[in-house]
Amino acid sequence: MLLEVSRLHVRYGAAEAIKGVSLAVEEGSIVSIVGANGAGKTTILRTISGLKKPASGEIFFQGSRIDGMAPHHIVKSGIAHVPEGRIVFAPMTVLDNLRMGAYLRRDKKETARDLDDIYHHFPILKKRSGQLAGSLSGGEQQMLAVARALMSRPKLLTMDEPSMGLSPKMVREVEKIIRDIHEGGVSVILVEQNARLALRLSDRAYIIETGSITLSGTARELGQDERVRKAYFGG
């Protein structure tokens, strides 16, 4: 198993945001976490990435325990995080943002090769390489946030609401990007309110409500579950 989260509890002060969540990601898979705004999806990703410390529970990545590790050590181990809100380094150029994604790497030739690959997959970023990241469109900033994460050459990419606020055309583009990333050998955890998109892309999915996993199974199974259809597909 690539990633195992076991009995995870996370608090914000006295409030318990995550209540005993367990989930697993097999190597080579896409796993989605679906739930309403405020259900705890982002907190799970932030805890996996080391940005939030758990109150209790365990997280193992490739057999090694990572809960409590510093975020840069987690990145170095092979997990990259694409945060919600298309967060980029706005005053820096597109190229410098991409270089920041590889700041822990020392293999200069491989890094240069990966940058060429990024430009091949995201030609608009090559065109905008000298432009300030803050001047990009919302869709372009989302591409940059994903590409920057990929520059760390992760084994697991966690993506927080990548379709949020995007036009239908850009959502389709994001879907294609996720498929391409997966086909390139990177496993993905996808957090989404857009259940149709998440289940269409995923091998396995978890439904989270108020900090607890209420349903889990293959994406096909959950897509046919009447409870999921009623709650997320409008009947």
Long-range contacts (C-beta under 8 A, 24 or more apart in sequence): 1-25, 1-26, 1-27, 1-60, 2-26, 2-27, 2-29, 2-61, 2-62, 2-155, 2-156, 2-187, 3-48, 3-59, 3-60, 3-61, 3-79, 3-156, 3-187, 3-189, 4-58, 4-59, 4-60, 5-44, 5-48, 5-57, 5-58, 5-59, 6-57, 6-58, 6-59, 6-60, 7-56, 7-57, 7-58, 8-44, 8-47, 8-54, 8-56, 8-57, 8-58, 8-59, 8-67, 9-54, 9-55, 9-56, 9-57, 10-40, 10-43, 10-44, 10-47, 10-52, 10-54, 10-55, 11-55, 16-55, 16-211, 17-43, 17-211, 18-43, 18-44, 18-47, 18-54, 18-211, 19-210, 19-211, 19-212, 20-57, 20-212, 21-57, 21-208, 21-211, 21-212, 21-213, 22-213, 23-206, 23-213, 23-216, 25-156, 25-187, 25-189, 26-187, 26-203, 26-204, 27-155, 27-187, 28-182, 28-185, 28-187, 29-187, 29-188, 29-203, 29-204, 30-178, 30-182, 30-187, 30-188, 30-189, 30-190, 30-201, 30-202, 30-203, 31-187, 31-188, 31-189, 31-190, 31-202, 31-203, 31-204, 31-205, 31-206, 32-189, 32-190, 32-191, 32-192, 32-198, 32-199, 32-201, 32-202, 32-204, 32-205, 32-206, 32-219, 33-189, 33-190, 33-191, 33-192, 33-205, 33-206, 33-208, 34-192, 34-193, 34-195, 34-198, 34-199, 34-205, 34-206, 34-207, 34-208, 34-222, 34-228, 34-232, 35-193, 35-207, 35-208, 35-209, 36-193, 36-209, 37-193, 39-208, 39-209, 39-210, 39-211, 40-208, 40-210, 40-211, 41-160, 41-161, 41-191, 41-208, 42-84, 42-160, 42-161, 42-191, 43-211, 44-191, 44-208, 45-81, 45-158, 45-160, 45-189, 45-191, 46-81, 48-74, 48-79, 48-81, 48-158, 48-189, 49-74, 49-75, 49-79, 49-81, 49-158, 50-74, 51-81, 61-156, 62-155, 72-104, 75-104, 75-152, 75-154, 76-104, 78-153, 78-154, 78-155, 78-156, 79-154, 79-155, 79-156, 79-157, 79-158, 80-149, 80-150, 80-152, 80-154, 80-156, 80-157, 80-158, 81-149, 81-157, 81-158, 81-160, 82-145, 82-146, 82-149, 82-157, 82-158, 82-159, 82-160, 82-162, 83-145, 83-160, 84-160, 84-161, 84-164, 84-191, 85-161, 85-164, 86-138, 86-141, 86-142, 86-144, 86-145, 86-165, 87-145, 88-133, 88-134, 88-136, 88-141, 88-144, 88-145, 88-148, 89-133, 90-132, 90-133, 90-134, 91-132, 91-133, 91-134, 92-132, 92-133, 93-129, 93-130, 93-131, 93-132, 93-133, 94-125, 94-128, 94-129, 94-130, 94-131, 94-132, 94-133, 94-136, 94-144, 95-129, 95-130, 97-133, 97-144, 97-148, 98-125, 98-144, 98-147, 98-148, 98-151, 99-151, 100-148, 101-147, 101-148, 101-149, 101-150, 101-151, 101-152, 102-151, 102-152, 102-153, 104-152, 105-151, 105-152, 105-153, 110-153, 111-151, 114-150, 114-151, 114-153, 115-151, 118-147, 118-150, 118-151, 121-147, 121-177, 121-180, 122-147, 138-165, 138-166, 138-170, 139-166, 139-167, 139-170, 139-173, 139-174, 142-166, 142-170, 142-174, 143-173, 143-177, 146-177, 146-181, 150-181, 150-186, 154-186, 155-186, 155-187, 156-186, 156-187, 156-188, 156-189, 157-181, 157-186, 157-187, 157-188, 157-189, 158-188, 158-189, 158-191, 159-188, 159-189, 159-190, 159-191, 160-191, 161-191, 161-192, 161-193, 162-190, 162-192, 163-192, 163-194, 163-197, 164-193, 171-197, 175-200, 175-201, 195-228, 195-232, 195-233, 196-232, 196-233, 199-223
